[in-house]
């Protein structure tokens, strides 16, 4: 892996990174009259598309993605080489996990304007999610060289974390925090992402500090409420964890927030309430699919973790891995195969999932379960201990299992 990674940065989910590309919702988003001059109309359509995409990300109402797509397509029909619409549409497709189309839009944006950093953000994110890591990292370097800032620092941080360089990832995310000064939304997001990095690598104190900094800047910031709930649950503060997770799931009912709320309830012994939240996950997933949001990988992981229709889930995980041949796609498929007893096949996908040297406690745990299934008890204990050493509270569901099997 020879990409330069000149600046560095911390783990930022693609959807969250795309959040930084969106616009600010203004007006009612109604289409402008055709009597306007074409450049003026296209510019207004660009703003409306960004507004709809941003509204979807901030409300979890994925119908806004469909509206944003209509507006971007209209802008591109009027002006096929319009750069803002191309970049905006690319960010939308990243949020909907349509990574191959996002890749095409990112390439087009870069071709239209090789000196515009945002196009490289779309291109690099798409390459990353398609498992083309060397090209993705080089693209992020190019973006950072053109425009050092929150978006580029966060992306390179994620690259460094994927390569196992956690100090470098944290350093870059701190650059993102500094670069976001004066922009409350970006600053809260950057603190939250830095907190998630600390949490994933076992530093709950630093994670809590960053989460609370985000909430001071943006009170009620939903993404942070969800992450802080996981921290509170790990500390045994069930009432606080439930309240935070409930607020996140009710304000923004993304599948992961609802699933996390169910897990917090389950950990507190409220099994009936947890099952109600789990039932909602599939309903929300159907709504997202109806609005062309690809959640196959996320739903496959949820089903595997919660023992839902495992044979069907293996097929879903295979489809998701083919659509998203990344280390995450490999890991989810490995875990699905392991949970259905196909551990010899699972081992190969687990090895692929760890090929970058990523320090990821859930992936270590999955590998331990595969080794255990294959009868390699000593090797399994080594992987369980690695997961727990990295983050002893990596999962409300599975960390207790890792502790039991690590003995």
Beta strands, then each sheet from edge to edge (+ up, - down):
end
